[in-house]
Amino acid sequence: MDNAAPPVVDDLEARVADFLERHGGLMADQVAFRGAQYDAGLAFVHFPVGLGGLGLPLTRQALVDEKLRDAGCTYHNLRLNPVGIGMVAPTILEYGTEQQKRRFLRPLFTGEEVWCQLFSEPGAGSDLAGLAARATWEDGTWVVNGQKVWNSLAHVASFGVLLARTDPDLPKHQGISYFLLDMRLPGIESRPLVQMTGVAEFNEVFLDDVHVPDDAMLGGRGDGWRIATTTLMSERAMLSGGAGGRGTGPVRTLLNLWARRRDALGEAERAIRRDQLADIWLRAEVVRLQGQRAKAMSRSVPGAYHSIGKLMWTELHQEIYEFCVDLEGADGMLHEAGYPLARADQLSSTPSISSQFLRSRASTLEGGTSEILRNMLGERLLDLPGEPRTDKNVSWRDIPR
């Protein structure tokens, strides 16, 4: 690790150029290169100096990423460590102790330590605050028991962010605590969940008398729901579709398919489909610009505005693949023979249109259902009356389940 301080420069672009001149030779080594990027303040430019950032606006990170890509850097945060970089880092920055920030942020960014999220349970999905996993204080340690579900990367994660109930006699939102869980502790078992695509992107995780040290708690006892809100907001920002450039991602898939299929369509159908394609492209561009606007309004932690993008993008995401299936005509009714029953990282080929169509059905569920997001946006941004919550002041223990 190069401990020499980077030269003081006023211009971010010049700083990136200097970084590449000093450390570009490390690019083939993921940990060394990204460690140097973190130390130079170019990992999260909106984070404080010394914690991977420069104290700049969040929107300035796009310039850094663009210049690194132009130089041949192929590392992508959301492929390398999506939960850690996209969701955990902002949460630790907001609520972690200085020791926790120093301990976790750098290896999280380099990819040395992959993270997963341990929130949802079989009986607590949209009603996440109703979770039943328990953390009991016994002989100087927290003993955790319970089951979590829909946990991406849990099978390879070094750490996970865990919500567990520490005070069952309090109302459900008040009795939850937040832990930075070492996934290598005894008593943790991860099992694959195979989706209808035949791919196991997710896991279910069983926690059986897992002994967690007190210093693994993030924030204070009972602060879990407040802290989890930051993590969930960050997740929605990640799923809001505003990160890519114009006409990228699923939109590019659709455009490529259109180029292959349009000449086979009759004149009338081609004209109708072209209008539909233009409408989708325009709405995708609105989502992208909305994402940039939300990012410009954010500090280090995403706000409720990102939920607008998440809601718009995930519903459009489904519509894009529905349109792709329609364009394929009779072929759109077919799915490749067999199911791989494999992890996503074990597949070498690009998913087919039918696989991406099937996967898109989850878009409006993961990271907060569209119904939940509409309620939240109505209450928090439009100041509409809240949904009735008859169990708000009832002890969790007394809520029928």
C-alpha positions, 0 to 999 in steps of 0.5 A: 500500500502506497502511504504517500499523500497524493498531490494537492490539486484543485481539479478532480479530473487532474486528480484522476489523471495523477492517480492513473499515472501513479497507480495505473500499473496496478490495474490488473490487481483488483485489491491493490488498484482499488485499495489505492483508489480508496486511499486517493479519495476516489472510491466514494468522492462524496465520503469524507477525506480519509474514508475513501472520499474527498467531501465532494458532491455525489454527482462528481463520482460519475466523472471518476468512473468515466475516466477510469473506464476510459483508461481500461478499468473494468471493475464495476461496483455492483458486480464486485460487491453490490450489497457492500458498496451500494447499501452497507457503505452509506449505512456504516458511514452514517451510523458506524463508530470511527473504528467500524468505518476504518475497519469495514469501508476499505476492504468492502470497496476493494472486494476483499470482503463481500457483504450480504443483507439479512433482513427479510424472513418467511413471515416478514417481507413487506411487513419487515418490522414484524421480523421474528429473528431473536438476539438474546443477551447471554453471558456477555454476547448476543445469541441469535436464532432465526431464519432469513430469506432472499439473501443475495451472495450469502453463500460467498459473503464474509459479512452480512447486515442483520436485523434481529429483535432484541426487545420483543416487549416493545412495539415492533419498530422499536425492538429491533437492532442492527448487527454487522454479522461475521458470516463465518461464525459457527451456527450459520447455514446458507442454502440456495433458492432456485428461481423459475429461471433455474438460477439460484441468485438468492439464499435462505440463511439459518441462524442457530445459536450464533454468538455475536459480540456486542461491538458488532452492533451498529448504532444502539440497541433498538436503533435497528429500524432507523438504521435499516431505513438508510440501507433500504433507501440505498437499495432503492437507489441501486435499483432505480435504473439511473446509473447507466448511460443513455440507451444502456442495459435492458433498453439496449437489449430491446434496441438490438432485438428491434434491429434484428426483428423489424424487417420481418414485421408487416408495414402496419405492425412495424409502425405501431411497434416503432411508436411503442419502442419510442415511448419506452425509450423516452420513458427510460430516459426520463427515469435516467434523468430522474436518477441524476436529479435524485443523486444531485439532491442526495448527501452521502445517503440516498433519500426518498426521491430515489424511490421514485426512480425505483418505482418507475424503473422496475415497472418499465423494466418489466414492460421492456421484456414484455415488449421483447417477448412480443417482438419475438413472435411465436419464438417468444413463447419458447424457453430454452430446454432444461434449467441449469440449477446453478449459481449465476456466477457459474453461467458463462452465457448471456441470459436469453430473452425468455430468462430475462423476461422471467427474472423481470417479474421480481423487479417490482417485489425486491427492494420494496414492492411497488405498493409499498413504494407508492404508500411511502411516496404518498406519505413522505413526499406528498404529505398524504394521510398515512395507512392505518397501522393498528399495531403501531403501539402494540408490543410485538409479543402481543401481535397475532402471527 
